Amino acid sequence: MRCSACMSQNPDTGRFCSNCGEPLARLCPACGARCEASAKFCSDCGTELVPKAQPGVVSWRNLRKGSLAEERKIVSILFADLSGSFRLLESDPEKAKELLVGVLDRLTGAVRKFDGTVVQAMGDGIMAIFGAPLAYEDHALRACHAALAIQEEFRREPDEGSRSLSVRVGINSGEVVVSERGEGLDLQYAAFGRTAHLAARMEEMASPGSILISENTWRLVRDRARAASKGNVDVRGLEDPVGLHELLSIDSSAGRSTSRGPAVTFVGREAELGILDHAALQASVGEGRVVSIVGEPGVGKSRLIDEFLRTRNTGEWVTLKTCGISHNKPAPYAGVKEILDQVFGFEHEKFRGPDAYEQNIREKVARRLEEFGLQTDKFTTTLLSLYNANQGSDWEALTADQRQRRLAHILYSLLDKSSSAAAAIVVIDDLQWIDADSQAIFGETIRLIFDLRVLIVLGYRPEYSHGWHGNLHYFQIPLDCLKGGSADEFLDALLGRNSSLDDLRKSLIERTGGNPFFLEESVRSLVEEGYLSSKGGKYEMSRQVGEQTIPPRVQDVIAMRIDRLPAAEKRLLQDAAAFGYEFEGDLLARISDLDDEAVWPILEHLIDMHFLTFGPQTAGTQLEFKHPLTHDVAYHTMVQGDRRKIHAKILAALEELYRDSNDTVLNKLAFHAEHAADLVKAKNYLRAAGRRAMASSACQQASKCFEDCLSVINRMPDKQAVVEDAIDVRLDLRNALMPLGRHDEILPHLSEALALGTTLGDRSRIARTHSYLSHYHWLVAEWEDAIREGRRALEIAGHLNDFGLLVTTRFTLGISNYSIGKFKNAAEYLGGNVKDLDEREVGNRFGMFALPSVVSRCYLALCFAEQGLFKDAQTPVSEAIAIATEYGRPFDVIQGYLALSHVDHIRGKAKGSLPYLEEALALCEDVDIQILVPRVTASLAYAYSLEGRFGEADKLAERALRQVDSMHLTAMRSFCLRWIGEVELNAGRTSNACDIAERLYRHCSATGEVSHGAWARYLLGASLAAEDCREDAISHLQAARRTAEDLGMQPLVALCLNKIGKLQQLEGQGAIAAGSLREAEILLRDMGMERS
């Protein structure tokens, strides 16, 4: 307890401060009210304030009306009833009372002996709860002990003159909602839910003197109990039969049966192992590979990984492994830290004292980084900060994205060094349960390891999704259940060959679908529960099979700890859980019903009790749950109504606190609004959060916000009232998905937006959707569809006099015409935007992710450059970069640099654009603009090749092709192939250049990109000329020249004439060659081209 006068800490039992002598106020353990130091009872709720034998524990019997909260609990419920009571009762009610009071006293005594709570006494029987109001991790075992004690009590020889009595008992375990109900004499503590009803039914079905327990209870006590199965029994009021057991005894000394069935043989996965072996071989020679094993729970993902690891030769591989944990939301970076633990040898350091822990962390980090040659300040401070062994570093100032990128770089470097002597296998199992920060870091690392001696093996369930499919070094193994012969072989290993089990074998395969884990567990359960018996090494069927599940023991343990807290502390902990894993102590005090002065002493006690800890990012009021499971259990025990009330209070507090700057906490506002069931506010905050993320180019975060917003809209009762929002959010989501290269997801949203707009009759939204559909079709090289959709949007824009829609649609029509070589048409559309977007409108996006004033100028410059109008191209390029720098996002700046480099490449000044392209690539990686990476890397590869940096150029070229294919960016594939072909030609790899040129030509022939097709013929001709295939070279160059002349592509005409003239010279056609060369020279000079 903290003294209010001098703020010194004092023992909770003290009456006066040991530092200043002032009287200490008391906090009521039930309601948290402040009480006088001399008070014996709380003036607010009447709870006794005398110190208890067990500090921090509050007995439910001391709590007053209203102090037992309505909660969700995992409990065991016992019903006990006197058998044949009506026949035994005398006609005299006093004698009946004497008999029944004695029965009830004996029943109640047995229940309370094992800390059960009798919630109803029903004349000749009782209902008791074990695990509520206070949770017990062994509630089922306590209920069984109490039941056996009841039967033992009534089996004793009756006193002389007394009657022999017998009792029926039924027990069931499961989740209920518990609460007080009634008033005055009707006050009850009640449990609601199927669990209680089934327990009552079992008591009715039990024979006199017996105990029936449900399958749920049996699963919790079977390692300590002996019971006789009653099979699956029809129960009144339930559709499906229920597995019942007659409890016979509890043996405290007995553990789980050692006869757990036969060893399991690994079968049916030869093909999958072959894929893993091949991937390992490739990784071992420096071609990094990522293999994911995807399948439903129990299908054998972990077993396949373990079997694969078992076959690796010791010394040839370094194995690093992390695994997600079910029903546990892990702490940030937990998955990455588990890998780092193994790299640095931290496996056991976390169990030592704090001083030794920090010393060992520092020593081992320093030693391993020195060994790897990575002892930089950034590496050292980041790793120490991650393990809370470094205070005051710049780690606290980094954003989450910056931390993830830095840790991904560190992990990549460590894997690079770790795999130098022996190739490395990194196993990430149960990926769906790995924390989000680690997932992001692993995802970035996965994209980078293609040139390392590293194999990453992932295991996850089908519902988990990621964006790594596009990486060429990524492979997926869909792991299905065992089928046919494999399932039979698996059962052979489990059961042996016994014709008497054929029906069981068939039943097991059908019931489990061939899932290996459930097959194995089913057989083990049959053995443990006596359904199967072994004779001569073979198993035989003895009785019917029952269901099995995993007992929720972890939840019981944590719930027990939470329930042992004083009521005020428990309530505050639950309030804190509504914030999430981290929360501000001062904000918690703001929404708590407790006095402000009472909150921090309670929080300090919760920290002492290891429920909470101070957050690493602040030295003030930031706290977090010590373990994520503690948060989950604390939150789950609250009923929905209480959760909503707390979230509503947090929402109101945040709105008040951030009244003038709520854009900084939009995600929190949205979260609490949604969980408070305020769907309108949740919708508005999620959309605002998405737009704010878009403004900072955080497209991944924005897409998540918009997707969540759509989910909220779909749950709103009056969907007609939010149709406009449903359209607008889908269009916003399109803008977030496009820069990420996730355009495969765009079309369904645009199609739905168009359908909703048509139903609504909203021409403006219909036109905007058509405009976005035009851009989508351009991305996938469906030019006719792109132009058709654009013209539809343009027509409506004209009727509506919608200037913004006119601008966005002219842009998509411009780039579509550019792609098919209609440069003058494209320039007309794009030039119209440049003309109309004056100084007042240059910073207006008109709903686009990119600035129309920037990208219109960029593509206008490309049109001019393809026609040789380089002087005309310079102005829009310079203006685009200036506008992007002043008004734009990184995306706009990158577009400006790409336009500059494209113009310089065609003009023959590629080296000058090198620093701009390098900066563009850095921007792409910093803000995750994946859609532009292929064009940037292909252009940069060409610029590097002109400087003879072919190693770097090759890596960039490979990356460009890999990403353009993975994202299906058809419209950009021609850009990439065009410059990568030049890289091969500059490197003297003419055969490769021919292959690239032919690939580009086939692609352009399929898509209708005539202008890029002409460049393909030129590239093919130049490659053949380098191989001295003159006739074929001239043929391709002439074809390229003709197309270029038709399209007005003067630079390409000049280049073709120059190559043709030189080949004609070699062929001895002097006069003809001179004419070609002279014409080429005039064109090159007039255009100012410097490329020979």
LUMSEVEX-978081 format. One record per residue (C-alpha): x, y, z; residue in three letters. Coordinates in steps of 0.5 Angstrom, whole numbers, plus 500, padded with zeros to 3 digits. Layout:
REM residues N
XYZALA ...
This chain:
REM residues 1092
500500500MET 503507498ARG 502512503CYS 498518501SER 503523505ALA 510521503CYS 508516497MET 513511501SER 511503500GLN 508500506ASN 506493507PRO 498492506ASP 497490513THR 500496516GLY 496501519ARG 501507519PHE 506509515CYS 513506517SER 517512514ASN 512518516CYS 508515521GLY 501518518GLU 495513518PRO 494509512LEU 488508508ALA 485502506ARG 483499499LEU 477495500CYS 479488497PRO 472487494ALA 470494491CYS 476498491GLY 474503495ALA 478507500ARG 477506507CYS 479509514GLU 485505517ALA 481503523SER 475501519ALA 473494520LYS 468493514PHE 468497508CYS 463503508SER 461502501ASP 460494500CYS 460492507GLY 466487506THR 470485512GLU 477488512LEU 481484517VAL 487481513PRO 486474511LYS 491468512ALA 492468504GLN 493475502PRO 490477495GLY 485471496VAL 477473496VAL 472468498SER 466468494TRP 462467501ARG 465474503ASN 462478497LEU 455482498ARG 450482493LYS 452485486GLY 459483487SER 459477483LEU 460479476ALA 456476470GLU 462472467GLU 464466462ARG 467460466LYS 470453464ILE 467449470VAL 464442472SER 457442475ILE 455436480LEU 447434481PHE 446430487ALA 439427488ASP 436422494LEU 434416490SER 426414492GLY 425420496SER 418421495PHE 417414498ARG 422415504LEU 418421506LEU 413421512GLU 407424512SER 409428518ASP 413434515PRO 417435521GLU 420428520LYS 421429513ALA 424436514LYS 429432519GLU 430427514LEU 432432508LEU 436437512VAL 440431514GLY 441429507VAL 442436505LEU 448437510ASP 451431508ARG 451433501LEU 453440502THR 459438507GLY 462433501ALA 461439496VAL 465444500ARG 470439502LYS 473440495PHE 471447495ASP 465447491GLY 459452491THR 452449492VAL 448454488VAL 441450489GLN 438446495ALA 432443492MET 429439497GLY 432432496ASP 438434492GLY 443440490ILE 446443484MET 454445485ALA 459448481ILE 466447481PHE 470453478GLY 466458480ALA 465464482PRO 473462483LEU 476458478ALA 480452479TYR 485448474GLU 482441477ASP 475443477HIS 473436474ALA 477432479LEU 474436485ARG 467435482ALA 469427482CYS 472427489HIS 466430492ALA 461425488ALA 465419491LEU 465423498ALA 458423497ILE 457416495GLN 462414501GLU 458418506GLU 451414504PHE 454407503ARG 456407511ARG 452403515GLU 446407518PRO 445409525ASP 441404529GLU 433406527GLY 436410521SER 434408514ARG 439406508SER 439411503LEU 442412496SER 444418492VAL 444419484ARG 450424482VAL 451427475GLY 457431473ILE 458435466ASN 464440465SER 464445460GLY 463453459GLU 457457462VAL 455464464VAL 455465471VAL 451470475SER 447473481GLU 439473479ARG 433474484GLY 433479490GLU 432478497GLY 430471499LEU 430469491ASP 437471491LEU 441465487GLN 448464484TYR 446461477ALA 450458471ALA 447458464PHE 448454458GLY 448447456ARG 453444461THR 448445467ALA 442442463HIS 446436461LEU 449435468ALA 442435471ALA 440430465ARG 446425467MET 444425474GLU 437423472GLU 440417468MET 444415474ALA 443409477SER 442409485PRO 449409488GLY 452411482SER 456417479ILE 455418471LEU 460423468ILE 460426461SER 465425456GLU 467432457ASN 469431464THR 472424463TRP 477427458ARG 479432464LEU 480426469VAL 482420465ARG 489420467ASP 487420475ARG 480416474ALA 477409473ARG 470409470ALA 466404466ALA 464407459SER 456407458LYS 457408451GLY 453414447ASN 447415450VAL 441418447ASP 439424452VAL 432427453ARG 433434450GLY 439433445LEU 439431438GLU 446427438ASP 447421443PRO 452423449VAL 458419451GLY 457417458LEU 462414464HIS 460411470GLU 465414475LEU 468408480LEU 474411483SER 480416483ILE 487414484ASP 491420486SER 498416485SER 496413478ALA 498417472GLY 496417465ARG 496410462SER 503407459THR 499403454SER 498409449ARG 498404443GLY 503402438PRO 509407435ALA 507410429VAL 510409423THR 511415418PHE 507413411VAL 505416405GLY 509422404ARG 514420399GLU 513425394ALA 513430399GLU 519428402LEU 522428395GLY 520435394ILE 523437400LEU 530433399ASP 530437392HIS 529444395ALA 535442400ALA 539440394LEU 538447391GLN 539451397ALA 545447399SER 549450393VAL 547457394GLY 540457391GLU 535459397GLY 529456397ARG 522457401VAL 517451401VAL 511451405SER 507445407ILE 499447407VAL 494442410GLY 488442415GLU 490441423PRO 492434424GLY 494432417VAL 501431419GLY 505438417LYS 509437423SER 511430422ARG 513431415LEU 518437417ILE 520432423ASP 522426418GLU 525431413PHE 530434419LEU 531427421ARG 534425414THR 539431414ARG 546429415ASN 549432422THR 554437420GLY 552439413GLU 546443416TRP 544448421VAL 537447423THR 533453426LEU 526452428LYS 520456431THR 513454432CYS 507458433GLY 502456439ILE 495455439SER 490459443HIS 496464444ASN 497471441LYS 504471442PRO 508477444ALA 511482438PRO 517479435TYR 516472439ALA 517468433GLY 524472430VAL 526472437LYS 526464438GLU 530464432ILE 535469434LEU 535465441ASP 538459437GLN 543463433VAL 546466439PHE 545460444GLY 540464448PHE 536458449GLU 537457457HIS 539464458GLU 531467459LYS 531462465PHE 536466469ARG 536472474GLY 535479471PRO 543481472ASP 545474469ALA 540474464TYR 542481461GLU 550480462GLN 549473458ASN 545477453ILE 550482452ARG 556477452GLU 553472447LYS 551478442VAL 558481442ALA 561474441ARG 557472435ARG 557478432LEU 564479432GLU 565471430GLU 560473424PHE 564480422GLY 557484424LEU 559488430GLN 556494428THR 553499432ASP 546498429LYS 546490429PHE 548491437THR 543496439THR 538493436THR 539486438LEU 540488445LEU 534493445SER 530487442LEU 531483449TYR 530489453ASN 538489455ALA 539496452ASN 536502454GLN 536509451GLY 537506444SER 534509438ASP 530503438TRP 524506441GLU 524512436ALA 523507430LEU 516505428THR 513498427ALA 515498420ASP 522501421GLN 523495426ARG 521490422GLN 525492416ARG 531493420ARG 530486424LEU 529483417ALA 536485415HIS 539483421ILE 536476420LEU 538476413TYR 545477415SER 545472420LEU 543467416LEU 548469410ASP 553468416LYS 550462419SER 550458412SER 557459410SER 560453413ALA 554449413ALA 547450409ALA 541452414ALA 534450415ILE 529455418VAL 523451420VAL 517456422ILE 511451424ASP 504453425ASP 505459422LEU 498462423GLN 500462430TRP 506466429ILE 506474432ASP 504479426ALA 511482427ASP 515476426SER 510474420GLN 512481417ALA 520480418ILE 520473416PHE 516475409GLY 521480408GLU 527475409THR 523470405ILE 523475399ARG 531476400LEU 534469401ILE 534466394PHE 542467393ASP 543464400LEU 545457402ARG 538457406VAL 532453406LEU 526455409ILE 520450411VAL 514453413LEU 508449416GLY 501452416TYR 493451415ARG 489453409PRO 486459412GLU 492463413TYR 494467407SER 500471405HIS 503474399GLY 509470398TRP 507466392HIS 510470387GLY 517469389ASN 520464384LEU 524461389HIS 518459393TYR 514452393PHE 508450396GLN 506443398ILE 499442399PRO 498436404LEU 492432404ASP 489427408CYS 492420407LEU 488416402LYS 487409400GLY 493405401GLY 497410405SER 491410410ALA 491403410ASP 498402411GLU 498407417PHE 492403420LEU 496397419ASP 502400423ALA 497402428LEU 493396429LEU 496390425GLY 492386420ARG 486383423ASN 480382419SER 475383425SER 477390425LEU 476391418ASP 469395420ASP 473399425LEU 478401420ARG 473403415LYS 469407420SER 476410423LEU 478412416ILE 471415414GLU 470419421ARG 477422420THR 478423413GLY 484419413GLY 487425418ASN 493421421PRO 493425427PHE 486423429PHE 487416426LEU 493416431GLU 489419437GLU 483415436SER 486409436VAL 490411442ARG 484413445SER 481406444LEU 487403447VAL 486408454GLU 479407454GLU 479400454GLY 475399447TYR 481396444LEU 485390447SER 492387445SER 492380445LYS 499377442GLY 501383439GLY 494384435LYS 489389437TYR 481387438GLU 475391438MET 471390445SER 466396445ARG 463402442GLN 468408440VAL 467415444GLY 470422442GLU 476425445GLN 478432445THR 484436448ILE 483438456PRO 483446456PRO 488446462ARG 492452461VAL 486456461GLN 484453467ASP 491455471VAL 490462468ILE 483463470ALA 485460477MET 490465478ARG 486471476ILE 480469480ASP 484469486ARG 485476486LEU 481481490PRO 475483486ALA 477490485ALA 484488482GLU 481482477LYS 476488475ARG 481492473LEU 485487470LEU 479485465GLN 478493464ASP 486493462ALA 485486457ALA 479490453ALA 485495451PHE 489489448GLY 496487450TYR 499494451GLU 495500455PHE 496506458GLU 496506465GLY 493513466ASP 488512460LEU 486505464LEU 485510470ALA 480514466ARG 475509464ILE 476505471SER 470505476ASP 475506481LEU 478512484ASP 484515481ASP 488514487GLU 486507487ALA 488505480VAL 496505481TRP 497501487PRO 493496484ILE 497496478LEU 503496482GLU 500489485HIS 499486479LEU 506488476ILE 508484483ASP 504478481MET 507478474HIS 500479471PHE 503486468LEU 509489466THR 512496464PHE 512496457GLY 519497454PRO 518503450GLN 516508455THR 519509462ALA 512512464GLY 505509464THR 505504458GLN 504497461LEU 503490458GLU 501484460PHE 506479462LYS 504473458HIS 499474452PRO 495468455LEU 493472461THR 490477457HIS 486472453ASP 483469459VAL 482475462ALA 478478456TYR 474471455HIS 471471462THR 467477461MET 461476457VAL 459480451GLN 455485454GLY 461487459ASP 466487454ARG 462492450ARG 461497456LYS 468497457ILE 470498450HIS 465504449ALA 468507455LYS 475506452ILE 472509446LEU 469515449ALA 475516453ALA 479516447LEU 475521443GLU 475526449GLU 483525450LEU 484526442TYR 478531440ARG 483535436ASP 488530434SER 484523433ASN 488522427ASP 493519431THR 489514434VAL 484512429LEU 486504429ASN 484504436LYS 478508435LEU 476503430ALA 477497434PHE 474499440HIS 468502436ALA 467495433GLU 468491439HIS 463496443ALA 458494437ALA 458502435ASP 458499427LEU 457506425VAL 463509428LYS 467503427ALA 466504419LYS 467511419ASN 474510424TYR 476504419LEU 475508413ARG 479514416ALA 484510418ALA 485507411GLY 485514408ARG 491516413ARG 495510412ALA 494511404MET 497519405ALA 503516408SER 504510403SER 502505408ALA 498501403CYS 499494406GLN 496497413GLN 491501409ALA 488495405SER 487492412LYS 483498414CYS 479498408PHE 477490408GLU 475491416ASP 471497414CYS 467492409LEU 467487414SER 463492418VAL 459494413ILE 457487411ASN 454486419ARG 450493419MET 443491420PRO 441497415ASP 445495409LYS 441500404GLN 443506408ALA 450504407VAL 450502400VAL 454509398GLU 459507403ASP 460500401ALA 462503394ILE 466508396ASP 470503401VAL 471498395ARG 474504391LEU 479506396ASP 481499397LEU 482499390ARG 487504391ASN 491501396ALA 491494393LEU 494497386MET 501499389PRO 502493392LEU 501489386GLY 495485388ARG 491487382HIS 488480382ASP 484482388GLU 481488385ILE 477486380LEU 472483384PRO 471489389HIS 470493382LEU 465489380SER 461489386GLU 462496386ALA 459497379LEU 453492381ALA 452497387LEU 452503383GLY 448501378THR 442498383THR 443505387LEU 443509380GLY 449513382ASP 452515375ARG 458519379SER 460512382ARG 458508376ILE 463512372ALA 468512377ARG 468505377THR 468504370HIS 475509370SER 478504375TYR 476498371LEU 479501365SER 486502369HIS 485495371TYR 484492364HIS 490496362TRP 494493368LEU 493486365VAL 494488358ALA 486488356GLU 487494352TRP 480494348GLU 477493355ASP 481498358ALA 479503352ILE 472501352ARG 471502360GLU 475509359GLY 470511354ARG 464510358ARG 467513364ALA 469519360LEU 462520357GLU 458520364ILE 464525366ALA 462530361GLY 454529362HIS 456530370LEU 461536368ASN 465532373ASP 472535372PHE 476530377GLY 473524374LEU 475527367LEU 482527369VAL 482520372THR 479517366THR 483521361ARG 489518364PHE 487511363THR 485512356LEU 492516355GLY 496510358ILE 492505354SER 493508348ASN 500509349TYR 501501350SER 498500343ILE 503505340GLY 497510339LYS 502516341PHE 498522338LYS 492519341ASN 495518348ALA 498525348ALA 492528346GLU 489525353TYR 495526357LEU 496533354GLY 489535356GLY 490533363ASN 497537363VAL 493543360LYS 487543365ASP 491541372LEU 493548373ASP 497551380GLU 491550384ARG 489543382GLU 496540381VAL 496537388GLY 489534387ASN 489526387ARG 481526385PHE 481519388GLY 487516385MET 493514389PHE 498517384ALA 497525383LEU 494525376PRO 498532375SER 505527375VAL 503521372VAL 500524366SER 506528365ARG 510522366CYS 507518360TYR 506524356LEU 514525356ALA 514517354LEU 510519348CYS 514524346PHE 520520347ALA 518514343GLU 517519337GLN 523523338GLY 521529341LEU 526529346PHE 526537347LYS 518536348ASP 519531353ALA 524535358GLN 518539360THR 513534363PRO 519530366VAL 522536370SER 515539372GLU 513532374ALA 519531378ILE 518538381ALA 510537383ILE 512530386ALA 517533390THR 513538393GLU 506535393TYR 507528392GLY 508521395ARG 514517394PRO 510513389PHE 509520385ASP 517521386VAL 518514383ILE 514515377GLN 518522375GLY 524518376TYR 522512371LEU 520517366ALA 526521366LEU 530514366SER 526512360HIS 527518356VAL 534518357ASP 535511355HIS 531512349ILE 536518347ARG 542514349GLY 544518356LYS 542512361ALA 548513365LYS 545520367GLY 539517370SER 543512374LEU 542516381PRO 535517380TYR 534510379LEU 538508385GLU 533512389GLU 527510386ALA 529503388LEU 530505395ALA 524508396LEU 520502393CYS 523498398GLU 522503404ASP 515504403VAL 513497400ASP 511500393ILE 511493389GLN 508495383ILE 513499381LEU 519495383VAL 519491376PRO 520497372ARG 525500376VAL 530494377THR 529493369ALA 531500368SER 537500373LEU 539493370ALA 540497364TYR 544503367ALA 548498370TYR 550494364SER 552501361LEU 558501366GLU 560494366GLY 557492372ARG 554486370PHE 553482376GLY 549487379GLU 545488373ALA 543481372ASP 541480380LYS 536486378LEU 534483372ALA 532477375GLU 528480380ARG 525484375ALA 522478371LEU 521474378ARG 516480380GLN 513482374VAL 511475373ASP 509474380SER 504480380MET 502478373HIS 503485371LEU 502484364THR 502491362ALA 509492365MET 512486362ARG 514489356SER 518494359PHE 522490363CYS 524485357LEU 526491353ARG 531493357TRP 533486360ILE 534484353GLY 539490352GLU 543488358VAL 544481355GLU 546485349LEU 551489352ASN 554483356ALA 555480350GLY 551474351ARG 547475344THR 544468345SER 541470351ASN 539477348ALA 536473342CYS 532469347ASP 529475351ILE 528479344ALA 523473342GLU 520472348ARG 518480348LEU 516479341TYR 511473343ARG 509477349HIS 507483344CYS 504479339SER 499476344ALA 498483347THR 497487341GLY 503492344GLU 505494337VAL 511499339SER 514494344HIS 514489339GLY 518493334ALA 523494339TRP 523486340ALA 524486332ARG 530491333TYR 533487339LEU 533481335LEU 536484329GLY 541487333ALA 543480337SER 543476330LEU 548482328ALA 552481333ALA 552473332GLU 554475324ASP 547472322CYS 547478317ARG 541476313GLU 536474318ASP 539481322ALA 537485316ILE 530482316SER 528483323HIS 531490323LEU 527492316GLN 521489320ALA 522493326ALA 523500321ARG 517499318ARG 513498324THR 517504327ALA 515509321GLU 508507321ASP 508509329LEU 512515328GLY 517512332MET 523516330GLN 529514335PRO 527507333LEU 527508325VAL 534511326ALA 537506330LEU 534501325CYS 537504319LEU 544505323ASN 544497324LYS 542496317ILE 547500314GLY 553497318LYS 551490316LEU 550493309GLN 557495309GLN 559488311LEU 555485305GLU 559489300GLY 553494299GLN 557500299GLY 552505296ALA 546502299ILE 549502306ALA 552509305ALA 544512304GLY 542508310SER 547511315LEU 547518312ARG 539518313GLU 540515320ALA 546520322GLU 541526320ILE 535523324LEU 540522330LEU 543529330ARG 536532329ASP 533529335MET 539530339GLY 540522340MET 547520343GLU 547513342ARG 550510336SER 
